[in-house]
Amino acid sequence: MPAFFGRREGERVVIEGGDALHLARSLRARPGEEIDVVDPRGYMLTVRLDSVTAERVEGSVASERKHQPEPAAQITIAIANLPAPALELVLSRCTEAGAYAFVVFQAERSVARGEKLERWATICREAAMLAARLRVPEVSAASSLDAVIGAEDYPVMLVRDAPRRLADMGAPRDLTMLIGPEGGWTEREREAASVTASLGPRNLRADTAAVVGLAIALALRSG
């Protein structure tokens, strides 16, 4: 069962909205059962339920323990808009692995179009609950690669034939990985990036590159 996000009020915890509905209808939670609830101040709470409805779930804190799953490094995934299955896989898996935030942008060779911010945010929230994270990564949209590069402090474009490997870039601590569409970067887009890095000599799908790149970046920075 995932860890839930709730509101702590002293020794009481309240869960409302979609999470309450999920507990009541899908998981069929009952008074007397215990669930895990994340306290964003850095604790995992064991909560004993005493009231369960589809609108509101309440319980008391039975125990608590320190819980610090968030990486020290803030790695943002800026990825070209992909077909829904691939993009949703990136959002889900990279949230579980510890991504700080996401930016979905329109690359020159992007096939997918449109912004589904509410859907994307829901995917990240569900993945954060599964991974028992303290926070849900923010998902935003950008109109182009240039807009992303202009807004981020240290963007690094992933390119297969880049002269430097991402595995050799232990600094800076925080960065934004730029991941292109399935059709690859255009020459103009490649020229727009001042820093590039490679994941190795093999061609990777965009969704694979996102997960592998994030894992490498976090491992270099002690996860």
C-alpha positions as MATLAB code, in Angstrom:
seq = 'MPAFFGRREGERVVIEGGDALHLARSLRARPGEEIDVVDPRGYMLTVRLDSVTAERVEGSVASERKHQPEPAAQITIAIANLPAPALELVLSRCTEAGAYAFVVFQAERSVARGEKLERWATICREAAMLAARLRVPEVSAASSLDAVIGAEDYPVMLVRDAPRRLADMGAPRDLTMLIGPEGGWTEREREAASVTASLGPRNLRADTAAVVGLAIALALRSG';
ca = [
       0.000    0.000    0.000;
       1.332    3.498   -0.777;
       2.059    6.159    1.819;
      -0.639    8.823    1.804;
      -0.431   12.595    2.019;
      -2.497   13.981    4.859;
      -2.877   17.002    7.108;
      -1.530   16.585   10.618;
      -3.394   18.339   13.408;
      -1.526   17.565   16.608;
      -1.904   13.832   17.146;
      -4.657   13.610   14.537;
      -4.404   13.188   10.762;
      -7.019   14.158    8.180;
      -7.082   12.912    4.570;
      -9.519   14.448    2.096;
     -10.261   14.581   -1.628;
      -9.161   11.885   -4.033;
      -7.006   10.105   -1.464;
      -9.970    9.687    0.888;
     -12.063    8.348   -1.982;
      -9.303    5.893   -2.915;
      -9.011    4.643    0.660;
     -12.752    4.250    1.116;
     -13.783    2.843   -2.261;
     -10.760    1.158   -3.867;
      -8.854   -0.055   -0.802;
     -11.970   -0.513    1.353;
     -10.179    0.813    4.427;
     -12.013    0.349    7.720;
     -11.790    1.940   11.180;
      -9.124    0.211   13.248;
      -6.784   -0.364   10.300;
      -3.380    1.320   10.164;
      -1.914    3.167    7.190;
       1.295    5.103    6.501;
       1.012    8.877    6.116;
       3.877   11.155    5.094;
       4.580   14.204    7.225;
       6.440   16.659    4.922;
       8.527   17.802    7.892;
      10.436   14.519    7.579;
       8.462   11.819    9.350;
       6.540    8.700    8.419;
       3.423    8.364   10.539;
       1.580    5.171   11.344;
      -2.039    6.281   11.568;
      -4.830    4.212   13.111;
      -8.070    5.012   11.313;
     -11.209    5.782   13.283;
     -13.429    7.360   10.611;
     -13.579    6.483    6.909;
     -15.852    8.074    4.312;
     -15.372    8.831    0.617;
     -15.004   12.528    1.466;
     -12.859   12.418    4.607;
     -10.659    9.945    6.450;
      -9.480   10.610   10.002;
      -7.208    8.803   12.405;
      -4.779    9.136   15.279;
      -0.984    8.919   15.160;
       0.007    5.541   16.584;
       3.737    6.008   15.984;
       6.189    8.061   13.953;
       9.720    7.672   12.675;
      12.183    9.897   10.857;
      11.829    9.668    7.095;
      14.150   11.526    4.695;
      13.831   10.037    1.184;
      14.442   13.245   -0.777;
      17.755   13.536   -2.676;
      20.050   16.411   -1.759;
      20.493   17.182   -5.460;
      17.687   18.859   -7.373;
      17.631   17.214  -10.805;
      14.958   18.582  -13.133;
      13.870   16.551  -16.156;
      13.123   18.769  -19.164;
      11.768   16.453  -21.820;
      10.345   16.976  -25.281;
       6.634   16.228  -25.539;
       6.311   12.507  -26.287;
       3.364   10.246  -27.094;
       1.321    9.761  -23.917;
       2.496    6.243  -22.930;
       6.182    7.182  -23.101;
       5.789   10.569  -21.419;
       3.653    9.176  -18.612;
       6.252    6.462  -18.025;
       8.925    9.153  -17.638;
       6.821   11.133  -15.163;
       6.002    8.064  -13.092;
       9.379    6.339  -12.990;
      11.448    9.490  -12.561;
       9.205   10.673   -9.728;
       9.777    7.347   -7.989;
      13.535    7.669   -8.551;
      13.765   11.183   -7.081;
      13.350   13.809   -9.817;
      12.918   17.307   -8.405;
      10.662   18.704  -11.153;
       9.611   18.251  -14.778;
       9.325   20.591  -17.746;
       7.567   19.280  -20.863;
       8.414   21.325  -23.949;
       7.699   21.340  -27.662;
      10.832   20.318  -29.542;
      11.067   20.935  -33.270;
      10.570   17.215  -33.932;
       7.979   16.558  -31.238;
       5.114   14.456  -32.548;
       2.837   14.917  -29.540;
       1.079   18.238  -29.020;
      -0.836   19.886  -26.209;
      -0.504   20.242  -22.456;
      -2.189   17.918  -19.971;
      -0.902   19.466  -16.766;
      -3.672   18.106  -14.541;
      -3.172   14.566  -15.836;
       0.610   14.863  -15.530;
       0.354   16.187  -11.964;
      -1.888   13.271  -10.985;
       0.642   10.771  -12.334;
       3.435   12.408  -10.341;
       1.336   12.473   -7.181;
       0.491    8.775   -7.424;
       4.149    7.900   -8.047;
       5.287   10.070   -5.122;
       2.846    8.253   -2.839;
       4.102    4.876   -4.035;
       7.703    5.921   -3.371;
       6.786    7.508   -0.006;
       8.311   10.827   -0.989;
       7.889   13.965    1.098;
       6.863   16.098   -1.865;
       5.319   15.807   -5.309;
       7.501   17.087   -8.175;
       6.054   20.083   -9.992;
       5.221   19.638  -13.681;
       5.232   22.665  -15.977;
       5.142   23.219  -19.728;
       7.303   25.308  -22.055;
       6.758   26.358  -25.640;
      10.239   25.478  -26.900;
      13.730   24.296  -26.029;
      14.915   27.915  -26.102;
      12.377   28.799  -23.407;
      13.676   25.999  -21.182;
      17.329   26.935  -21.660;
      16.545   30.563  -20.885;
      14.741   29.690  -17.655;
      17.066   27.071  -16.141;
      20.324   27.749  -14.282;
      22.376   24.804  -15.589;
      20.801   22.927  -18.517;
      22.654   19.874  -19.840;
      21.586   18.443  -23.196;
      21.841   14.663  -23.515;
      23.442   13.806  -26.870;
      24.812   10.366  -27.781;
      28.035   11.631  -29.373;
      28.788   14.382  -26.835;
      32.505   14.534  -25.927;
      31.799   14.269  -22.196;
      29.878   11.577  -20.326;
      27.180   12.469  -17.830;
      28.845    9.926  -15.535;
      31.886   12.239  -15.367;
      29.874   15.333  -14.400;
      29.689   15.349  -10.616;
      29.103   19.101  -10.477;
      27.145   21.255  -10.168;
      24.893   19.606   -7.626;
      21.656   20.858   -9.215;
      21.009   20.711  -12.944;
      18.360   20.321  -15.625;
      18.667   17.438  -18.073;
      17.422   18.222  -21.585;
      16.002   15.129  -23.289;
      14.934   15.277  -26.915;
      12.101   13.623  -28.841;
      12.248   10.194  -30.467;
      13.309   11.849  -33.734;
      16.312   13.469  -32.068;
      17.474   17.060  -31.812;
      17.667   19.285  -34.861;
      20.996   20.912  -35.665;
      19.671   24.277  -34.521;
      18.582   22.841  -31.173;
      21.963   21.211  -30.621;
      23.692   24.515  -31.264;
      21.466   26.209  -28.674;
      22.904   24.136  -25.815;
      26.218   25.239  -24.341;
      26.665   22.059  -22.247;
      26.131   18.543  -23.601;
      26.665   15.091  -22.121;
      26.431   11.499  -23.283;
      24.891    8.433  -21.657;
      27.131    6.153  -23.709;
      27.505    4.837  -27.258;
      24.080    3.189  -27.557;
      20.898    4.731  -28.939;
      18.271    5.004  -26.199;
      14.594    5.801  -26.390;
      13.710    9.142  -24.852;
      11.901    7.532  -21.918;
      14.848    5.206  -21.267;
      17.305    8.116  -21.447;
      15.334   10.048  -18.830;
      15.411    7.236  -16.278;
      19.044    6.297  -16.945;
      20.214    9.911  -16.903;
      18.440   10.653  -13.641;
      19.869    7.535  -11.994;
      23.404    8.474  -13.051;
      23.073   12.102  -11.934;
      21.678   11.178   -8.521;
      24.192    8.376   -7.944;
      27.063   10.804   -8.566;
      25.537   13.137   -5.992;
      24.879   10.439   -3.376;
      21.304    9.791   -4.449;
];
